[in-house]
Amino acid sequence: MAPDPLSEPLLEPSPDASWRQLSKQQLQLALPIIGMNVVQLLLVLMSAAFVGHIGALELASAQLAASLANVTGHYILQGTALGLETLGGQAVGAGQYRDLGYLTQFCFLVLTILAIMISLSWTLAERALIVLGQDKLLAAYAARYMQLLIPSLFANAWTQPLVKFLQSQGVTSPLMWASCVPLILHIPSNWFFIFHLNWGLDGAAIATDVAYVIMLLMLTSLVLWNRRAYERALPPLDFSAMFKGWGTFLKLGFFSATMMCLEFVSFDLIYLMGGLLPDPYTQVSALSVALNTAWLFATGYIGLGAATSTCVATELGRGSARGARKAALIGQSLALAFGLCTMTFSLIVHKQWPLLFVNKREHEVLALSSSLMVIASFMAITDAFQNNCGAILRGCGRQMVGTVVALISYYLVGVPASVIMGLVWKWGAWGLFGGFILATVSQTLILSVAVACTDWSKRVDLVEEERTRKRATAPASTLLG
């Protein structure tokens, strides 16, 4: 019987594989992940486009709520799930598929608990926004929108373990299929809930919930449809086995989530500082074009990084220091190539691209946006490379290093530099964006040194030590299984 293309792994051992073959393998692994990242971004942008036709208050409320929902919810869930990316890849590399299954079960449990805690905190959103100085009506609308997004929070909490479960085994094709269907249905869904049922802003939130639930159901159905292909990684529920190594998972998940939130909160701080500039409409609008473009391109870097992280973790799990180093070098090479392509594309379209976001009659905004796009284009290479270096450290289980570097780069270098250049020296949007570039360059340099100094043989030994410790504490039933 021919293998199902949706369940055929891409990470089977191939010691004699050439550099070209391994590069192709990483790209095949990365592309569906990139597609899923782009789709999740487009879901937000599509809803914003529909809400923009209702009114300015509704658009501002939806944007504020979506930003807060990401920082206080979705990024925490996605970051915590990265612990499964590291440990799951290592388990697959060692052939311990049952361990991958137990880790996935534990990830489901942890993310469900987090989703409950986060959803409870969202019930206090209106009060928190008012305390932070937001307009009362804006706070009320944004808080209601966040609370209506709670179903999407739980759907994402249950989707992320499935994503990492498949990714760890080198099976990413289902991710693309599970993303395309919600994207195609999202436009008619928004129209139906917002305009046909006349639910307005509430309808946009519900349409987003529906998209996330469809994504979860699609991914679950694809896994169950090919259940026999994943049977060795689907052990029965066993709480004693599930909690084996729980401390390591929580540590890696905590540092991964912290690193993600530190980076993305810095984006929001730049927007807030932009509001303090003279002519804030022009400045913030131009910054929005540049930063949203950088974030769109970053979905590619993040997807490629996820593939590199999985390959590195898998090779370490196999006990191959040489293979892990080779996977890291291939990832870095692909990141540089991707960054170069992105830079070239940005330079070519830097005058036309802002027209997608800005009315052509807004000459000042267009001119500033185009200028910032040129700077953003040169930042593409460093951003792609630092994302990949961070992913390599993640594959090694060194999330704490990445978190410390993010803290230093964004909050000891980037944000202070933005304040000085943008507000004190009055360089405006140039200064604010310049601080963000300095943060990225700083992060790239430090992470590059950390990766270059990695003792790959030591990393293999540490993975083996952790595996030995787990075996020593494992229940007899799991050892026999």
Helices and strands as residue ranges (DSSP letters): H 19-51, H 56-69, I 70-74, H 75-93, H 97-122, H 125-131, H 136-148, H 150-168, H 173-191, I 192-196, H 200-225, G 227-233, H 239-242, H 246-274, H 280-318, H 321-349, G 353-356, H 363-395, H 399-407, I 408-414, H 415-418, I 419-424, H 429-452, H 456-473, H 476-480
